[in-house]
Amino acid sequence: MNSGFVGGRDVVAFYAEKDYQYEKGYVCLAPGELWADNLTDNYFYNTGKVVNDSIRSHRWVTASECAAGWLT
């Protein structure tokens, strides 16, 4: 769930590895996206690894830091 304020770092980025290692896979949740209810059909960007039960770190980022990796 992303119920943060819109503007600036308003996107939540979830990473497949600890310490925000984006090159090892990430996916983002847009502001206003209340929840992604089934993570078994979402994959980390650039890896093809299923997101479900695989998130190891997260942080607030800007939309421009997310490329094409978005949760649905």
mmCIF file of the N, C-alpha and C atoms, coordinates in Angstrom:
data_MODEL
# 
_entry.id   MODEL 
# 
loop_
_atom_site.group_PDB 
_atom_site.id 
_atom_site.type_symbol 
_atom_site.label_atom_id 
_atom_site.label_alt_id 
_atom_site.label_comp_id 
_atom_site.label_asym_id 
_atom_site.label_entity_id 
_atom_site.label_seq_id 
_atom_site.pdbx_PDB_ins_code 
_atom_site.Cartn_x 
_atom_site.Cartn_y 
_atom_site.Cartn_z 
_atom_site.occupancy 
_atom_site.B_iso_or_equiv 
_atom_site.pdbx_formal_charge 
_atom_site.auth_seq_id 
_atom_site.auth_comp_id 
_atom_site.auth_asym_id 
_atom_site.auth_atom_id 
_atom_site.pdbx_PDB_model_num 
ATOM 1   N N  . MET A 1 1  ? 0.843  -1.180  0.000   1.00 0.00 ? 1  MET A N  1 
ATOM 2   C CA . MET A 1 1  ? 0.000  0.000   0.000   1.00 0.00 ? 1  MET A CA 1 
ATOM 3   C C  . MET A 1 1  ? 0.883  1.235   0.000   1.00 0.00 ? 1  MET A C  1 
ATOM 4   N N  . ASN A 1 2  ? 0.613  2.165   -0.895  1.00 0.00 ? 2  ASN A N  1 
ATOM 5   C CA . ASN A 1 2  ? 1.355  3.419   -0.924  1.00 0.00 ? 2  ASN A CA 1 
ATOM 6   C C  . ASN A 1 2  ? 0.367  4.553   -0.694  1.00 0.00 ? 2  ASN A C  1 
ATOM 7   N N  . SER A 1 3  ? 0.252  4.985   0.546   1.00 0.00 ? 3  SER A N  1 
ATOM 8   C CA . SER A 1 3  ? -0.648 6.080   0.884   1.00 0.00 ? 3  SER A CA 1 
ATOM 9   C C  . SER A 1 3  ? 0.136  7.334   1.259   1.00 0.00 ? 3  SER A C  1 
ATOM 10  N N  . GLY A 1 4  ? 1.361  7.439   0.743   1.00 0.00 ? 4  GLY A N  1 
ATOM 11  C CA . GLY A 1 4  ? 2.205  8.597   1.029   1.00 0.00 ? 4  GLY A CA 1 
ATOM 12  C C  . GLY A 1 4  ? 1.740  9.848   0.303   1.00 0.00 ? 4  GLY A C  1 
ATOM 13  N N  . PHE A 1 5  ? 2.387  10.962  0.593   1.00 0.00 ? 5  PHE A N  1 
ATOM 14  C CA . PHE A 1 5  ? 2.076  12.230  -0.042  1.00 0.00 ? 5  PHE A CA 1 
ATOM 15  C C  . PHE A 1 5  ? 2.642  12.269  -1.452  1.00 0.00 ? 5  PHE A C  1 
ATOM 16  N N  . VAL A 1 6  ? 1.898  12.848  -2.386  1.00 0.00 ? 6  VAL A N  1 
ATOM 17  C CA . VAL A 1 6  ? 2.337  12.952  -3.776  1.00 0.00 ? 6  VAL A CA 1 
ATOM 18  C C  . VAL A 1 6  ? 3.323  14.102  -3.911  1.00 0.00 ? 6  VAL A C  1 
ATOM 19  N N  . GLY A 1 7  ? 4.427  13.828  -4.621  1.00 0.00 ? 7  GLY A N  1 
ATOM 20  C CA . GLY A 1 7  ? 5.458  14.831  -4.841  1.00 0.00 ? 7  GLY A CA 1 
ATOM 21  C C  . GLY A 1 7  ? 6.786  14.375  -4.271  1.00 0.00 ? 7  GLY A C  1 
ATOM 22  N N  . GLY A 1 8  ? 7.850  14.609  -5.031  1.00 0.00 ? 8  GLY A N  1 
ATOM 23  C CA . GLY A 1 8  ? 9.185  14.215  -4.565  1.00 0.00 ? 8  GLY A CA 1 
ATOM 24  C C  . GLY A 1 8  ? 9.350  12.712  -4.553  1.00 0.00 ? 8  GLY A C  1 
ATOM 25  N N  . ARG A 1 9  ? 9.813  12.197  -3.455  1.00 0.00 ? 9  ARG A N  1 
ATOM 26  C CA . ARG A 1 9  ? 10.013 10.744  -3.314  1.00 0.00 ? 9  ARG A CA 1 
ATOM 27  C C  . ARG A 1 9  ? 8.699  10.117  -2.851  1.00 0.00 ? 9  ARG A C  1 
ATOM 28  N N  . ASP A 1 10 ? 7.814  9.887   -3.810  1.00 0.00 ? 10 ASP A N  1 
ATOM 29  C CA . ASP A 1 10 ? 6.481  9.397   -3.483  1.00 0.00 ? 10 ASP A CA 1 
ATOM 30  C C  . ASP A 1 10 ? 6.208  7.985   -3.996  1.00 0.00 ? 10 ASP A C  1 
ATOM 31  N N  . VAL A 1 11 ? 7.227  7.318   -4.483  1.00 0.00 ? 11 VAL A N  1 
ATOM 32  C CA . VAL A 1 11 ? 7.117  5.958   -4.986  1.00 0.00 ? 11 VAL A CA 1 
ATOM 33  C C  . VAL A 1 11 ? 7.881  5.029   -4.044  1.00 0.00 ? 11 VAL A C  1 
ATOM 34  N N  . VAL A 1 12 ? 7.322  3.863   -3.765  1.00 0.00 ? 12 VAL A N  1 
ATOM 35  C CA . VAL A 1 12 ? 8.028  2.887   -2.945  1.00 0.00 ? 12 VAL A CA 1 
ATOM 36  C C  . VAL A 1 12 ? 8.706  1.888   -3.883  1.00 0.00 ? 12 VAL A C  1 
ATOM 37  N N  . ALA A 1 13 ? 10.019 1.757   -3.749  1.00 0.00 ? 13 ALA A N  1 
ATOM 38  C CA . ALA A 1 13 ? 10.772 0.771   -4.523  1.00 0.00 ? 13 ALA A CA 1 
ATOM 39  C C  . ALA A 1 13 ? 11.085 -0.416  -3.618  1.00 0.00 ? 13 ALA A C  1 
ATOM 40  N N  . PHE A 1 14 ? 10.773 -1.614  -4.111  1.00 0.00 ? 14 PHE A N  1 
ATOM 41  C CA . PHE A 1 14 ? 11.054 -2.857  -3.392  1.00 0.00 ? 14 PHE A CA 1 
ATOM 42  C C  . PHE A 1 14 ? 12.178 -3.573  -4.121  1.00 0.00 ? 14 PHE A C  1 
ATOM 43  N N  . TYR A 1 15 ? 13.119 -4.115  -3.373  1.00 0.00 ? 15 TYR A N  1 
ATOM 44  C CA . TYR A 1 15 ? 14.312 -4.726  -3.955  1.00 0.00 ? 15 TYR A CA 1 
ATOM 45  C C  . TYR A 1 15 ? 14.411 -6.208  -3.621  1.00 0.00 ? 15 TYR A C  1 
ATOM 46  N N  . ALA A 1 16 ? 14.956 -6.977  -4.560  1.00 0.00 ? 16 ALA A N  1 
ATOM 47  C CA . ALA A 1 16 ? 15.140 -8.412  -4.367  1.00 0.00 ? 16 ALA A CA 1 
ATOM 48  C C  . ALA A 1 16 ? 16.279 -8.707  -3.394  1.00 0.00 ? 16 ALA A C  1 
ATOM 49  N N  . GLU A 1 17 ? 17.175 -7.750  -3.201  1.00 0.00 ? 17 GLU A N  1 
ATOM 50  C CA . GLU A 1 17 ? 18.314 -7.934  -2.303  1.00 0.00 ? 17 GLU A CA 1 
ATOM 51  C C  . GLU A 1 17 ? 18.351 -6.829  -1.246  1.00 0.00 ? 17 GLU A C  1 
ATOM 52  N N  . LYS A 1 18 ? 19.053 -7.064  -0.165  1.00 0.00 ? 18 LYS A N  1 
ATOM 53  C CA . LYS A 1 18 ? 19.176 -6.064  0.886   1.00 0.00 ? 18 LYS A CA 1 
ATOM 54  C C  . LYS A 1 18 ? 20.025 -4.892  0.398   1.00 0.00 ? 18 LYS A C  1 
ATOM 55  N N  . ASP A 1 19 ? 19.961 -3.805  1.096   1.00 0.00 ? 19 ASP A N  1 
ATOM 56  C CA . ASP A 1 19 ? 20.748 -2.600  0.818   1.00 0.00 ? 19 ASP A CA 1 
ATOM 57  C C  . ASP A 1 19 ? 20.426 -1.954  -0.526  1.00 0.00 ? 19 ASP A C  1 
ATOM 58  N N  . TYR A 1 20 ? 19.200 -2.117  -1.013  1.00 0.00 ? 20 TYR A N  1 
ATOM 59  C CA . TYR A 1 20 ? 18.706 -1.407  -2.204  1.00 0.00 ? 20 TYR A CA 1 
ATOM 60  C C  . TYR A 1 20 ? 19.534 -1.687  -3.465  1.00 0.00 ? 20 TYR A C  1 
ATOM 61  N N  . GLN A 1 21 ? 19.932 -2.908  -3.684  1.00 0.00 ? 21 GLN A N  1 
ATOM 62  C CA . GLN A 1 21 ? 20.748 -3.273  -4.845  1.00 0.00 ? 21 GLN A CA 1 
ATOM 63  C C  . GLN A 1 21 ? 19.854 -3.385  -6.088  1.00 0.00 ? 21 GLN A C  1 
ATOM 64  N N  . TYR A 1 22 ? 19.598 -2.246  -6.742  1.00 0.00 ? 22 TYR A N  1 
ATOM 65  C CA . TYR A 1 22 ? 18.657 -2.193  -7.859  1.00 0.00 ? 22 TYR A CA 1 
ATOM 66  C C  . TYR A 1 22 ? 19.081 -3.076  -9.030  1.00 0.00 ? 22 TYR A C  1 
ATOM 67  N N  . GLU A 1 23 ? 20.378 -3.248  -9.227  1.00 0.00 ? 23 GLU A N  1 
ATOM 68  C CA . GLU A 1 23 ? 20.843 -4.044  -10.361 1.00 0.00 ? 23 GLU A CA 1 
ATOM 69  C C  . GLU A 1 23 ? 20.509 -5.532  -10.207 1.00 0.00 ? 23 GLU A C  1 
ATOM 70  N N  . LYS A 1 24 ? 20.131 -5.949  -9.011  1.00 0.00 ? 24 LYS A N  1 
ATOM 71  C CA . LYS A 1 24 ? 19.756 -7.344  -8.772  1.00 0.00 ? 24 LYS A CA 1 
ATOM 72  C C  . LYS A 1 24 ? 18.244 -7.524  -8.744  1.00 0.00 ? 24 LYS A C  1 
ATOM 73  N N  . GLY A 1 25 ? 17.526 -6.492  -9.167  1.00 0.00 ? 25 GLY A N  1 
ATOM 74  C CA . GLY A 1 25 ? 16.079 -6.576  -9.295  1.00 0.00 ? 25 GLY A CA 1 
ATOM 75  C C  . GLY A 1 25 ? 15.330 -5.646  -8.362  1.00 0.00 ? 25 GLY A C  1 
ATOM 76  N N  . TYR A 1 26 ? 14.360 -4.944  -8.921  1.00 0.00 ? 26 TYR A N  1 
ATOM 77  C CA . TYR A 1 26 ? 13.494 -4.074  -8.137  1.00 0.00 ? 26 TYR A CA 1 
ATOM 78  C C  . TYR A 1 26 ? 12.149 -3.948  -8.828  1.00 0.00 ? 26 TYR A C  1 
ATOM 79  N N  . VAL A 1 27 ? 11.180 -3.451  -8.096  1.00 0.00 ? 27 VAL A N  1 
ATOM 80  C CA . VAL A 1 27 ? 9.854  -3.164  -8.619  1.00 0.00 ? 27 VAL A CA 1 
ATOM 81  C C  . VAL A 1 27 ? 9.292  -2.019  -7.786  1.00 0.00 ? 27 VAL A C  1 
ATOM 82  N N  . CYS A 1 28 ? 8.434  -1.193  -8.377  1.00 0.00 ? 28 CYS A N  1 
ATOM 83  C CA . CYS A 1 28 ? 7.959  0.009   -7.691  1.00 0.00 ? 28 CYS A CA 1 
ATOM 84  C C  . CYS A 1 28 ? 6.440  0.023   -7.544  1.00 0.00 ? 28 CYS A C  1 
ATOM 85  N N  . LEU A 1 29 ? 5.993  0.743   -6.521  1.00 0.00 ? 29 LEU A N  1 
ATOM 86  C CA . LEU A 1 29 ? 4.567  0.928   -6.265  1.00 0.00 ? 29 LEU A CA 1 
ATOM 87  C C  . LEU A 1 29 ? 4.276  2.416   -6.311  1.00 0.00 ? 29 LEU A C  1 
ATOM 88  N N  . ALA A 1 30 ? 3.395  2.807   -7.221  1.00 0.00 ? 30 ALA A N  1 
ATOM 89  C CA . ALA A 1 30 ? 3.075  4.213   -7.452  1.00 0.00 ? 30 ALA A CA 1 
ATOM 90  C C  . ALA A 1 30 ? 2.242  4.794   -6.315  1.00 0.00 ? 30 ALA A C  1 
ATOM 91  N N  . PRO A 1 31 ? 2.312  6.129   -6.137  1.00 0.00 ? 31 PRO A N  1 
ATOM 92  C CA . PRO A 1 31 ? 1.464  6.762   -5.125  1.00 0.00 ? 31 PRO A CA 1 
ATOM 93  C C  . PRO A 1 31 ? -0.001 6.583   -5.508  1.00 0.00 ? 31 PRO A C  1 
ATOM 94  N N  . GLY A 1 32 ? -0.827 6.363   -4.515  1.00 0.00 ? 32 GLY A N  1 
ATOM 95  C CA . GLY A 1 32 ? -2.245 6.159   -4.757  1.00 0.00 ? 32 GLY A CA 1 
ATOM 96  C C  . GLY A 1 32 ? -2.596 4.715   -5.083  1.00 0.00 ? 32 GLY A C  1 
ATOM 97  N N  . GLU A 1 33 ? -1.600 3.881   -5.334  1.00 0.00 ? 33 GLU A N  1 
ATOM 98  C CA . GLU A 1 33 ? -1.837 2.454   -5.558  1.00 0.00 ? 33 GLU A CA 1 
ATOM 99  C C  . GLU A 1 33 ? -2.074 1.853   -4.179  1.00 0.00 ? 33 GLU A C  1 
ATOM 100 N N  . LEU A 1 34 ? -3.305 1.555   -3.886  1.00 0.00 ? 34 LEU A N  1 
ATOM 101 C CA . LEU A 1 34 ? -3.628 1.145   -2.528  1.00 0.00 ? 34 LEU A CA 1 
ATOM 102 C C  . LEU A 1 34 ? -3.020 -0.180  -2.148  1.00 0.00 ? 34 LEU A C  1 
ATOM 103 N N  . TRP A 1 35 ? -2.988 -1.131  -3.058  1.00 0.00 ? 35 TRP A N  1 
ATOM 104 C CA . TRP A 1 35 ? -2.302 -2.378  -2.771  1.00 0.00 ? 35 TRP A CA 1 
ATOM 105 C C  . TRP A 1 35 ? -2.130 -3.192  -4.039  1.00 0.00 ? 35 TRP A C  1 
ATOM 106 N N  . ALA A 1 36 ? -1.145 -4.019  -4.027  1.00 0.00 ? 36 ALA A N  1 
ATOM 107 C CA . ALA A 1 36 ? -0.944 -5.022  -5.062  1.00 0.00 ? 36 ALA A CA 1 
ATOM 108 C C  . ALA A 1 36 ? -1.307 -6.332  -4.375  1.00 0.00 ? 36 ALA A C  1 
ATOM 109 N N  . ASP A 1 37 ? -2.440 -6.899  -4.719  1.00 0.00 ? 37 ASP A N  1 
ATOM 110 C CA . ASP A 1 37 ? -2.992 -8.002  -3.951  1.00 0.00 ? 37 ASP A CA 1 
ATOM 111 C C  . ASP A 1 37 ? -2.446 -9.383  -4.298  1.00 0.00 ? 37 ASP A C  1 
ATOM 112 N N  . ASN A 1 38 ? -1.801 -9.519  -5.441  1.00 0.00 ? 38 ASN A N  1 
ATOM 113 C CA . ASN A 1 38 ? -1.274 -10.826 -5.824  1.00 0.00 ? 38 ASN A CA 1 
ATOM 114 C C  . ASN A 1 38 ? 0.118  -10.632 -6.415  1.00 0.00 ? 38 ASN A C  1 
ATOM 115 N N  . LEU A 1 39 ? 1.135  -10.837 -5.629  1.00 0.00 ? 39 LEU A N  1 
ATOM 116 C CA . LEU A 1 39 ? 2.507  -10.606 -6.090  1.00 0.00 ? 39 LEU A CA 1 
ATOM 117 C C  . LEU A 1 39 ? 3.084  -11.786 -6.853  1.00 0.00 ? 39 LEU A C  1 
ATOM 118 N N  . THR A 1 40 ? 2.327  -12.868 -7.003  1.00 0.00 ? 40 THR A N  1 
ATOM 119 C CA . THR A 1 40 ? 2.827  -14.025 -7.745  1.00 0.00 ? 40 THR A CA 1 
ATOM 120 C C  . THR A 1 40 ? 2.854  -13.774 -9.244  1.00 0.00 ? 40 THR A C  1 
ATOM 121 N N  . ASP A 1 41 ? 2.168  -12.735 -9.710  1.00 0.00 ? 41 ASP A N  1 
ATOM 122 C CA . ASP A 1 41 ? 2.196  -12.414 -11.139 1.00 0.00 ? 41 ASP A CA 1 
ATOM 123 C C  . ASP A 1 41 ? 3.011  -11.151 -11.423 1.00 0.00 ? 41 ASP A C  1 
ATOM 124 N N  . ASN A 1 42 ? 3.862  -10.756 -10.495 1.00 0.00 ? 42 ASN A N  1 
ATOM 125 C CA . ASN A 1 42 ? 4.759  -9.609  -10.666 1.00 0.00 ? 42 ASN A CA 1 
ATOM 126 C C  . ASN A 1 42 ? 6.200  -10.094 -10.588 1.00 0.00 ? 42 ASN A C  1 
ATOM 127 N N  . TYR A 1 43 ? 7.055  -9.465  -11.378 1.00 0.00 ? 43 TYR A N  1 
ATOM 128 C CA . TYR A 1 43 ? 8.459  -9.882  -11.463 1.00 0.00 ? 43 TYR A CA 1 
ATOM 129 C C  . TYR A 1 43 ? 9.378  -8.692  -11.242 1.00 0.00 ? 43 TYR A C  1 
ATOM 130 N N  . PHE A 1 44 ? 10.498 -8.916  -10.593 1.00 0.00 ? 44 PHE A N  1 
ATOM 131 C CA . PHE A 1 44 ? 11.486 -7.865  -10.408 1.00 0.00 ? 44 PHE A CA 1 
ATOM 132 C C  . PHE A 1 44 ? 12.044 -7.455  -11.766 1.00 0.00 ? 44 PHE A C  1 
ATOM 133 N N  . TYR A 1 45 ? 12.146 -6.159  -11.981 1.00 0.00 ? 45 TYR A N  1 
ATOM 134 C CA . TYR A 1 45 ? 12.678 -5.609  -13.226 1.00 0.00 ? 45 TYR A CA 1 
ATOM 135 C C  . TYR A 1 45 ? 14.096 -6.111  -13.466 1.00 0.00 ? 45 TYR A C  1 
ATOM 136 N N  . ASN A 1 46 ? 14.347 -6.544  -14.669 1.00 0.00 ? 46 ASN A N  1 
ATOM 137 C CA . ASN A 1 46 ? 15.677 -6.967  -15.125 1.00 0.00 ? 46 ASN A CA 1 
ATOM 138 C C  . ASN A 1 46 ? 16.095 -8.358  -14.669 1.00 0.00 ? 46 ASN A C  1 
ATOM 139 N N  . THR A 1 47 ? 15.239 -9.072  -13.928 1.00 0.00 ? 47 THR A N  1 
ATOM 140 C CA . THR A 1 47 ? 15.655 -10.394 -13.453 1.00 0.00 ? 47 THR A CA 1 
ATOM 141 C C  . THR A 1 47 ? 14.682 -11.511 -13.809 1.00 0.00 ? 47 THR A C  1 
ATOM 142 N N  . GLY A 1 48 ? 13.401 -11.210 -13.875 1.00 0.00 ? 48 GLY A N  1 
ATOM 143 C CA . GLY A 1 48 ? 12.405 -12.240 -14.115 1.00 0.00 ? 48 GLY A CA 1 
ATOM 144 C C  . GLY A 1 48 ? 12.058 -13.044 -12.873 1.00 0.00 ? 48 GLY A C  1 
ATOM 145 N N  . LYS A 1 49 ? 12.615 -12.668 -11.720 1.00 0.00 ? 49 LYS A N  1 
ATOM 146 C CA . LYS A 1 49 ? 12.336 -13.354 -10.459 1.00 0.00 ? 49 LYS A CA 1 
ATOM 147 C C  . LYS A 1 49 ? 10.982 -12.885 -9.917  1.00 0.00 ? 49 LYS A C  1 
ATOM 148 N N  . VAL A 1 50 ? 10.165 -13.829 -9.460  1.00 0.00 ? 50 VAL A N  1 
ATOM 149 C CA . VAL A 1 50 ? 8.848  -13.508 -8.910  1.00 0.00 ? 50 VAL A CA 1 
ATOM 150 C C  . VAL A 1 50 ? 9.000  -12.686 -7.633  1.00 0.00 ? 50 VAL A C  1 
ATOM 151 N N  . VAL A 1 51 ? 8.175  -11.645 -7.477  1.00 0.00 ? 51 VAL A N  1 
ATOM 152 C CA . VAL A 1 51 ? 8.246  -10.738 -6.328  1.00 0.00 ? 51 VAL A CA 1 
ATOM 153 C C  . VAL A 1 51 ? 7.721  -11.389 -5.048  1.00 0.00 ? 51 VAL A C  1 
ATOM 154 N N  . ASN A 1 52 ? 6.708  -12.215 -5.158  1.00 0.00 ? 52 ASN A N  1 
ATOM 155 C CA . ASN A 1 52 ? 6.065  -12.801 -3.993  1.00 0.00 ? 52 ASN A CA 1 
ATOM 156 C C  . ASN A 1 52 ? 7.066  -13.462 -3.042  1.00 0.00 ? 52 ASN A C  1 
ATOM 157 N N  . ASP A 1 53 ? 7.046  -13.054 -1.783  1.00 0.00 ? 53 ASP A N  1 
ATOM 158 C CA . ASP A 1 53 ? 7.926  -13.575 -0.728  1.00 0.00 ? 53 ASP A CA 1 
ATOM 159 C C  . ASP A 1 53 ? 9.416  -13.377 -1.010  1.00 0.00 ? 53 ASP A C  1 
ATOM 160 N N  . SER A 1 54 ? 9.761  -12.375 -1.836  1.00 0.00 ? 54 SER A N  1 
ATOM 161 C CA . SER A 1 54 ? 11.164 -12.179 -2.210  1.00 0.00 ? 54 SER A CA 1 
ATOM 162 C C  . SER A 1 54 ? 11.688 -10.765 -1.970  1.00 0.00 ? 54 SER A C  1 
ATOM 163 N N  . ILE A 1 55 ? 10.907 -9.903  -1.351  1.00 0.00 ? 55 ILE A N  1 
ATOM 164 C CA . ILE A 1 55 ? 11.345 -8.522  -1.101  1.00 0.00 ? 55 ILE A CA 1 
ATOM 165 C C  . ILE A 1 55 ? 12.287 -8.511  0.098   1.00 0.00 ? 55 ILE A C  1 
ATOM 166 N N  . ARG A 1 56 ? 13.496 -7.960  -0.102  1.00 0.00 ? 56 ARG A N  1 
ATOM 167 C CA . ARG A 1 56 ? 14.490 -7.950  0.978   1.00 0.00 ? 56 ARG A CA 1 
ATOM 168 C C  . ARG A 1 56 ? 14.775 -6.545  1.504   1.00 0.00 ? 56 ARG A C  1 
ATOM 169 N N  . SER A 1 57 ? 14.393 -5.497  0.746   1.00 0.00 ? 57 SER A N  1 
ATOM 170 C CA . SER A 1 57 ? 14.557 -4.124  1.220   1.00 0.00 ? 57 SER A CA 1 
ATOM 171 C C  . SER A 1 57 ? 13.628 -3.212  0.432   1.00 0.00 ? 57 SER A C  1 
ATOM 172 N N  . HIS A 1 58 ? 13.401 -2.009  0.963   1.00 0.00 ? 58 HIS A N  1 
ATOM 173 C CA . HIS A 1 58 ? 12.573 -1.027  0.264   1.00 0.00 ? 58 HIS A CA 1 
ATOM 174 C C  . HIS A 1 58 ? 12.976 0.378   0.691   1.00 0.00 ? 58 HIS A C  1 
ATOM 175 N N  . ARG A 1 59 ? 12.608 1.363   -0.145  1.00 0.00 ? 59 ARG A N  1 
ATOM 176 C CA . ARG A 1 59 ? 12.843 2.765   0.196   1.00 0.00 ? 59 ARG A CA 1 
ATOM 177 C C  . ARG A 1 59 ? 11.978 3.649   -0.689  1.00 0.00 ? 59 ARG A C  1 
ATOM 178 N N  . TRP A 1 60 ? 11.838 4.913   -0.288  1.00 0.00 ? 60 TRP A N  1 
ATOM 179 C CA . TRP A 1 60 ? 11.091 5.906   -1.063  1.00 0.00 ? 60 TRP A CA 1 
ATOM 180 C C  . TRP A 1 60 ? 11.996 6.462   -2.157  1.00 0.00 ? 60 TRP A C  1 
ATOM 181 N N  . VAL A 1 61 ? 11.480 6.543   -3.389  1.00 0.00 ? 61 VAL A N  1 
ATOM 182 C CA . VAL A 1 61 ? 12.233 7.055   -4.534  1.00 0.00 ? 61 VAL A CA 1 
ATOM 183 C C  . VAL A 1 61 ? 11.326 7.942   -5.379  1.00 0.00 ? 61 VAL A C  1 
ATOM 184 N N  . THR A 1 62 ? 11.901 8.567   -6.405  1.00 0.00 ? 62 THR A N  1 
ATOM 185 C CA . THR A 1 62 ? 11.100 9.324   -7.377  1.00 0.00 ? 62 THR A CA 1 
ATOM 186 C C  . THR A 1 62 ? 10.675 8.386   -8.499  1.00 0.00 ? 62 THR A C  1 
ATOM 187 N N  . ALA A 1 63 ? 9.634  8.738   -9.227  1.00 0.00 ? 63 ALA A N  1 
ATOM 188 C CA . ALA A 1 63 ? 9.149  7.910   -10.330 1.00 0.00 ? 63 ALA A CA 1 
ATOM 189 C C  . ALA A 1 63 ? 10.223 7.695   -11.391 1.00 0.00 ? 63 ALA A C  1 
ATOM 190 N N  . SER A 1 64 ? 11.089 8.682   -11.595 1.00 0.00 ? 64 SER A N  1 
ATOM 191 C CA . SER A 1 64 ? 12.130 8.560   -12.619 1.00 0.00 ? 64 SER A CA 1 
ATOM 192 C C  . SER A 1 64 ? 13.176 7.500   -12.272 1.00 0.00 ? 64 SER A C  1 
ATOM 193 N N  . GLU A 1 65 ? 13.215 7.067   -11.038 1.00 0.00 ? 65 GLU A N  1 
ATOM 194 C CA . GLU A 1 65 ? 14.164 6.024   -10.613 1.00 0.00 ? 65 GLU A CA 1 
ATOM 195 C C  . GLU A 1 65 ? 13.625 4.620   -10.845 1.00 0.00 ? 65 GLU A C  1 
ATOM 196 N N  . CYS A 1 66 ? 12.423 4.514   -11.400 1.00 0.00 ? 66 CYS A N  1 
ATOM 197 C CA . CYS A 1 66 ? 11.778 3.206   -11.501 1.00 0.00 ? 66 CYS A CA 1 
ATOM 198 C C  . CYS A 1 66 ? 11.769 2.568   -12.883 1.00 0.00 ? 66 CYS A C  1 
ATOM 199 N N  . ALA A 1 67 ? 12.159 3.249   -13.922 1.00 0.00 ? 67 ALA A N  1 
ATOM 200 C CA . ALA A 1 67 ? 12.182 2.676   -15.272 1.00 0.00 ? 67 ALA A CA 1 
ATOM 201 C C  . ALA A 1 67 ? 10.852 1.991   -15.578 1.00 0.00 ? 67 ALA A C  1 
ATOM 202 N N  . ALA A 1 68 ? 10.892 0.711   -15.847 1.00 0.00 ? 68 ALA A N  1 
ATOM 203 C CA . ALA A 1 68 ? 9.679  -0.013  -16.258 1.00 0.00 ? 68 ALA A CA 1 
ATOM 204 C C  . ALA A 1 68 ? 9.205  -1.026  -15.224 1.00 0.00 ? 68 ALA A C  1 
ATOM 205 N N  . GLY A 1 69 ? 9.752  -1.022  -14.045 1.00 0.00 ? 69 GLY A N  1 
ATOM 206 C CA . GLY A 1 69 ? 9.410  -2.032  -13.050 1.00 0.00 ? 69 GLY A CA 1 
ATOM 207 C C  . GLY A 1 69 ? 8.310  -1.584  -12.106 1.00 0.00 ? 69 GLY A C  1 
ATOM 208 N N  . TRP A 1 70 ? 7.047  -1.827  -12.445 1.00 0.00 ? 70 TRP A N  1 
ATOM 209 C CA . TRP A 1 70 ? 5.927  -1.369  -11.624 1.00 0.00 ? 70 TRP A CA 1 
ATOM 210 C C  . TRP A 1 70 ? 5.049  -2.540  -11.186 1.00 0.00 ? 70 TRP A C  1 
ATOM 211 N N  . LEU A 1 71 ? 4.644  -2.526  -9.920  1.00 0.00 ? 71 LEU A N  1 
ATOM 212 C CA . LEU A 1 71 ? 3.697  -3.517  -9.415  1.00 0.00 ? 71 LEU A CA 1 
ATOM 213 C C  . LEU A 1 71 ? 2.312  -3.233  -9.966  1.00 0.00 ? 71 LEU A C  1 
ATOM 214 N N  . THR A 1 72 ? 1.552  -4.286  -10.177 1.00 0.00 ? 72 THR A N  1 
ATOM 215 C CA . THR A 1 72 ? 0.170  -4.125  -10.646 1.00 0.00 ? 72 THR A CA 1 
ATOM 216 C C  . THR A 1 72 ? -0.789 -4.841  -9.724  1.00 0.00 ? 72 THR A C  1 
# 
